């Protein structure tokens, strides 16, 4: 489970505390996990999405290597 904590000083402004909290939540990825778990995804759909992400990463890597002239 995630736990986002923010330490504030007595004289800190509430807006500063909120900004620190938002950064902490974003850093821990709480909203991303919450968004992912908002609806049920079938295991087959999760595998399909993971495969598409993997292929996209590979294509991006190949384009970068081609642009830089690196041969694998």
C-alpha positions as CSV (number, residue, x, y, z in Angstrom):
1,X,0.0,0.0,0.0
2,X,1.1,3.5,-0.6
3,X,1.7,6.1,2.0
4,X,2.3,9.7,1.0
5,X,3.4,11.9,3.9
6,X,4.4,15.5,4.0
7,X,6.2,17.3,6.8
8,X,5.3,20.9,7.1
9,X,6.5,23.6,9.4
10,X,4.2,25.7,11.6
11,X,4.6,28.8,9.5
12,X,4.3,27.1,6.1
13,X,1.5,28.2,3.8
14,X,-1.3,25.6,3.1
15,X,-0.7,26.0,-0.7
16,X,2.9,25.0,-0.2
17,X,1.8,21.9,1.8
18,X,-0.7,20.9,-0.9
19,X,2.0,21.3,-3.6
20,X,4.4,19.1,-1.6
21,X,1.6,16.5,-1.2
22,X,0.8,16.4,-4.9
23,X,4.4,16.0,-5.8
24,X,4.8,13.1,-3.3
25,X,1.6,11.4,-4.6
26,X,2.9,11.8,-8.2
27,X,6.3,10.5,-7.3
28,X,4.9,7.3,-5.7
29,X,2.5,6.7,-8.6
30,X,-0.6,6.5,-6.5
31,X,-2.9,8.1,-9.1
32,X,-1.6,5.8,-11.9
33,X,-2.3,2.7,-9.8
34,X,-5.8,4.0,-8.8
35,X,-6.6,4.8,-12.5
36,X,-5.4,1.3,-13.6
37,X,-7.5,-0.4,-10.9
38,X,-10.6,1.7,-11.5
39,X,-12.1,-0.9,-13.9
40,X,-11.5,-4.7,-14.2
41,X,-9.4,-5.8,-17.1
42,X,-9.4,-9.3,-18.3
43,X,-6.1,-11.1,-18.1
44,X,-6.0,-11.5,-21.9
45,X,-6.5,-7.8,-22.3
46,X,-3.7,-7.0,-19.8
47,X,-1.4,-9.4,-21.8
48,X,-2.3,-7.7,-25.0
49,X,-1.6,-4.2,-23.6
50,X,1.7,-5.4,-22.2
51,X,2.7,-6.9,-25.6
52,X,1.8,-3.7,-27.4
53,X,3.8,-1.6,-24.9
54,X,6.8,-3.9,-25.4
55,X,6.6,-3.7,-29.2
56,X,6.4,0.1,-29.0
57,X,9.5,0.2,-26.7
58,X,11.3,-2.0,-29.2
59,X,10.4,0.1,-32.2
60,X,11.5,3.3,-30.3
61,X,14.8,1.6,-29.4
62,X,15.4,0.5,-33.0
63,X,14.6,4.0,-34.4
64,X,17.0,5.5,-31.9
65,X,19.8,3.0,-32.8
66,X,19.2,3.6,-36.5
67,X,19.4,7.3,-36.0
68,X,22.6,7.1,-34.0
69,X,24.1,4.4,-36.4
70,X,24.4,1.7,-33.7
71,X,24.3,-1.9,-34.9
72,X,23.1,-4.6,-32.6
